[in-house]
């Protein structure tokens, strides 16, 4: 398994370095959708998903670290200061008016304030954030485990994915602003280290790192950990969101399952 992970990391890092198009995300975009590198990436994605789902148990944990190993602040990356009007209004009020929607294939749709989320059982974990650019950062994250929160809503048997819709606009499209979104399967959503984080290194999660909530999916690369979360939709298909790739960057050619 270590050799498999190392090979995959080298491949992804090399692909990112090879790109010359700068983006606001945590990695560079492989713009040629029909190119050789893109085709190899798609093959690696398929092999990675099948192999890791076969080899990793659903409860296998990502490594956790000691507090002494936190040597620098968590590096902000991607969107760090959304300028969307609805987000700015919430931020000016300290997110007291923020409400998280949990909807879709659930028995009881939820609308939760930040205080209600903070009042739920919490988990604190010190983990390493790995970016496809090749850098890593160890930080302490505090938040509510996603699985029990979804249980409150009563996930329907048909649901397969948890999809995170975010406040931050990435670009303007023909039909209006295109906002960041991301998704994971329910196996990762219910993983014990998957949390909706509202705390970072013992402090309130700052805007630059995704306030008021960001998801931590500790066994995947950083772009899977959506920030500025507006809502969570339980769904049986990803086809009707964005371009159907399961996430903003996936719609632009990156892999949906980014396990490490």
CORSULLIN-V316553 format. One record per helix or strand of 3 or more residues. SS is the DSSP state (h for helix, s for strand). FROM is the first residue (numbers start at 0). TO is the last residue. If there is no record, write none. Layout:
SS&FROM&TO / SS&FROM&TO
This chain:
h&1&17 / h&35&54 / h&66&68 / h&84&91 / s&98&103 / s&109&112 / h&113&117 / s&121&129 / s&135&144 / h&145&152 / s&160&172 / s&175&184 / h&185&188 / s&194&199 / h&206&208 / s&213&215 / h&221&223 / s&228&234 / h&249&251
